[in-house]
Amino acid sequence: MTAEPATPDPTAVRAKTAIPPNPGRRDLGMKATLLFPDREIVERFYVPLIYTACRTCYSEEEPEEIFRKAVVGETDPARQQKLIQRVIESGHGSTIEHVVFSFGITGVSRTLSHQLVRHRAGVAFDQQSQRYVKFKDAATMRPATIEDADADLRERFDDQLEGSLSLYGDLLAAGIPGEDARFVFPNATRTNLVMTANLRALIHMSGLRLCTMAQWEIRRLFQLIRHEIFAVSPFLGAFLAPKCVPLGYCDESGNRDEHCPIRPHKDNVLAAWSEKAKATREAARASQAAGGEAARG
């Protein structure tokens, strides 16, 4: 007689995951808008341009002829994408530095912008100035952990921000220059930027910032950026992923316990490889020993 499956206990508490929550589940009030290029430009020129860069490295044909054939469709688009994917996966990154994407980024905090502008190679930034802009209606960012915290803590946080912004207004009214009044601004103050990056830089930045261990606000920003790239080119957008995806393993020291299960940790991969190599060597020695015994017999 086959036993009936056990009925799930509705009172059972589901085990909590250690993976940081997806910041996209909350409206953070930020935006990332692709300013340039539009879908038509990307579809017509971007893949052919990258293909031309890739093909030029391995062809006697002149670049302008390679590009012309790619643009008018004489070269199969699927063939173009196949070569591009192979070259990118091989690490030949210079071929994707020829195409750029410009974004309008709004409503992010100064906490985020301090992280973002640390990316330098292949990327350019222009940011809203706290020196020349008079912030009459300065907005701030409240982290979800504080939003969900004890009401008293949340109120103290809000009071602190409100007090800073109120003092800023009083300083301006008293004739204090904006470049000095801004010293009271908290890192929670929102800001706007224009960011232009080539595709290689975007892939590198996304590899770091889409990781579940990245700070939640910048992780959300790159989710939005990835969405914008996907809207104009799913093929190119697919290369924007956490770095563990192309690597095949996680190299974050804080994930040695593999609480984020997207990919196994490098230490465990190397340990498994070492064990397999050891077992292979031992099996080879045992086989040789058995062969020697048989020969002597």
N, C-alpha and C positions, 0 to 999 in steps of 0.2 A: 504494500500500500504506500503510495507516494504522500509524503508529508506536505501539508499545505504551507506556503510561505508565511513567515511570521508577519503579523500586522505591525506596521511602524507605530511606535509610541509617539503620539502627538505632543506629549509633554517633554520629550527628549530635547535637550539643548544641542543644536548643531555646533560642532567644533569650530572655533574661530580661526580664520586664516591669518597668518602673519604678513601677508602681502598688503602693502599700503593701499587704502581705498582709492578707487579711480577718481581723480579730481573732477572728471567730466560729469559726475553725478550731481554736482552742485553748480548753480549759476554764479560764477565768480565775477561777472560784470566786465570781463575782458574780451577783446576781439583781436583777431589777426586776419587782415584782409589782403589778399593778393592784389597788388596795384598793377604789376606788370610781370609777365606778359599775360594776354588773354588766351583762351583755349585755341582760337584760330591760329595764333602765332606759334604756340607750342606744337600743335598738331602738324602744321605745315613746315616749320623750320627747325625746331629743337632736336627732334630725333635725327633728322638728316644731318644736322650740324655735328652732333656727337658721333654719328656713324662716319662722317667724313674724317673727323679727327682720328677715330679708331682705324679706319681703312687706309688712311694716308701712311700710317706707320708700316704697313705691310704691302704696299702697292707701288708700282712704277707710275701709275696713272696720276695725273695732276689733280690736286685737291678740288679745283673749281669744277672739273668734270665729274668727279665722284659726287660732289654736292648737287650738281645739276640733275644727275640721274636719280639721286635719292629724292629730291624735291618733286620731280615730275612723275615719280613712280616707276621709272624704268628698273630701279632696284627694288625688289620685293620688300615691303615694309616689315614683314615677318623676319626676313633675312637680316634687315637692319637691327631689329630688336635683339635677335639671337646673338649677333656679334657684340652689341653693346653690353648685354648681360654677361657674356663670357669675359669681356675685357674688364668690366667693373669687378666681377668676382675674382679676377686674377690680381686685383690691386692696382691696376694701371689707372690711377685716379686723375691724371692730368687731362684725360680725354673728356671728362665731364666738368672741367673748370671753364669751358667755353660758353656755358649757358648760365644765366643768372635769373633770380627771382627776387622781386621787391615787395615788401610787405608793409602795410600800415598797422602798427601794433598800438592798441589803446587800452587804457584802464588797468594796466599792470602796475604792480607796486615797485617802489624803489628797491625793495629787497630782491625782486626778480631782475630788474635792470642791472643791478650791480653784478649779478651772476652772468647775465646775457652778454654784456659788453666785454667780458673776459675772453670771449671767442674773437680772435683777431685774423687768422689766416683765411683769406677768401671771403671776408665779410666786412660790410661798412655800416655804420650807425650814425643817425642824427637823432638827438633826443630833446624833448621839451625842456627848455632852460628854466631852472628855478631862480636864475639871476635876472632875466629880462621879462619873465612872465609874472604878473601879479595875480596870485591865486585867490580870487574873491570867493570861489566856491570849491575849495580843495576837497577832493574825495579821498577816502582811505580804503584799505583792504582789511577785512577781518577774517583771520584763519578759522577753518571749520572747528578745530580743537577748542578755540576760545568761544566760538559761537555755541558749541555744545557743552561748554563748561558750566560750573556753578554760576548762578545768576549774579552773585556778588562779584565774582571775578570778572565776569563779562561787563558788568556795569563799571567797575574800576578801570578796565581796559578802555571802554568807550569814553569815560570821563577824561582819561589821560590824553587821548587823541583830541577830544574836543577842546581841552585846555590848551594844547599845543597850537591848534589852528586858531583859537581865539586870541592867544597871545601874539601870534603872527600878524593877525589883523590889527591889533593894537600897536604893534611895533611900526607897521607901515603908516598907520594914522599919525603916529608921533614923528614921522619923518625919517625913520630908520631906513636905510637903503635896502631894497629887496634882497641884495646879495648877502646882507648881514641878517635880515629878519628870517631868512630861510634856515638859519642854523637851528631853529626850534622844530623843524619838520621831522616827524618820525619816519622810519623806514616803510611804514604802512602807507605813506602818501602815494597816490596813483600818479602815473606818468604816461606819456605817449612817445613812440619812437617810429622812425622809418628804418627798416633793415633791408639791405640788399646782400644776397649771398649766392655764390655759385653752387652748383649742385653737389660738388664734392664736399664743400663746407657744410651744406645742409644735411647730407648723409652722416657726416661725422658728428655734428651737433645733435642730430636726432638720436644717433646711437647712444649718446650719453644721457640726453634729457628725456627720452621716452622710457628709459629704464625705470622699473618700479621703485628703485631706491633713490631716484632723483627727487629733489624738493618738489612738493606737490604743485606749486603754482607754475613753475617753469615746465614741469611735465605736462600740465594742461595746455600751456602755450604751444608746445610742439605737437600736441594732439590736434590743435586747431590748424597749425601750419601744415601738418601732414594732410589734413582734410582739404585744405586749399589746393595743394599740389595734386591730390587725387582728382579734384574737380576738373582740372585742365589736362591731366595725363595720368590715368591709373598705372600705366607702365612705369613712369618715372617715380610716381608716388610710392610704389611698392618697395623702392629701395630705402625709404625712410622707415627705419625700424629700430628697436632696441639693439644694441651692439651684440647681444648674445645670440640673436637670430642668425646673422651671417657667420659668427664665430662658431656656433654650435655648442658653446658652453658659456657659463657665467664666470667672469674673472673678478667680481666684486668681493673684496675681503669680508664685507659684512654679510655675505650670503653663503658662508661656508656651511651653515646648517641647512641650506637649500629651502628656506622658508618661502622663497619665490621659486616655484617649480617650472618656470618657463623652459629653462635649460639646466642640465646638471652642472655643478660647480667644477671648475678646472681641476681643483685638488682631487676630487673624487674621480674625474675622468682619467687623470694621470695615474691614480692609484689602481683603478681598474685595468688600465693598459699595462701597468707594471706587473700586476698579478697574472694577467693573461700571458705576457711575455715570459714570465717565470715558469708558468705551467707548460708553455710550449717548449722551453729549453729542457725542462725536466722530462717531458715526454720524449723529446729527441734523444736525450741521454739514455733513457730506459730502453728505447727502441734499438739504439746502437749496442747497448749491453746485451739485449736479448739476441741480436744478430750475431754478436761475438760468441755467445754461449752455443748457439746453434751451429756455428762454424766449427767450434772445437768439438762438439758432440759428434 
